[in-house]
Amino acid sequence: MKKPNYAEMKDMMARREAESMSQKELHEILLFGTMGWDSWDDEDILEIFINVFGEHQIPKKEAKWI
């Protein structure tokens, strides 16, 4: 069984945002800080990821059985 890979989704979101960031935005982040994608809840990440990349791009990983 496969489940969403939230770590990979967070990485993809960060990379996309970094690639489109302006010099002004970078300056403001360095000056004031920001909450990183890693701090967001998985449910919120999934919703935002689907809006940005589409449901067909959700990375999956094998679910571990304990």
N, C-alpha and C positions, 0 to 999 in steps of 0.2 A: 504494500500500500504506500502511495506517495502522498506527501503533505507539502504545503508551501514552504519554501526556504526563505524565512524572514531575514536572515543575515545577508543573503545575496540580494534580496529586494532592497534592503537598506543601503547596501553598497552601490547598487545601480542608481538609486535615487540620489545619493551623494555625488557620484561621478557625473550624472547628468546636470545637476545643479552647478557643480564646479565648472563644467565646460561652458555654461551659459552665463556665468557670473560676470558682472561688470567690475571695473576697477573700484568704483564707488562702493559697491556692495561688499567687496573684499575688505576695503578700508573700514567700513562700518562693523563688519564681523570682528576684525582684529581689534577695533577700538572698544566695542560694546559687548562682544561675545554673542553666542547663539546656542540654542539647544540643538544638539546633533540628532541625526536620524536614529541613531542607536538608542536614544532615550524615549522614542515614541512607542506607544502600545502597538502590538502586532495587528490588532483589528484596524487601527487608524492607518498603519502602513499599507495594509492590503487594499483598503479603500482608495488611498491616494495613488498607490502603484497602478491600480486598474485604470484610474482616470488619466494617468500620464502615459503608461505603456500599453494598456489593454490587457484583458484577461488572458489572452493567448500567450502572453510573454511571462506569466508567473513562473519563476523557477521552482522546480520541485526537487525534493529529496526523499529517499526511502525513510519510512517511519521505523523507529526502533521499537522492537517488542521486548518488554521486560517480563 
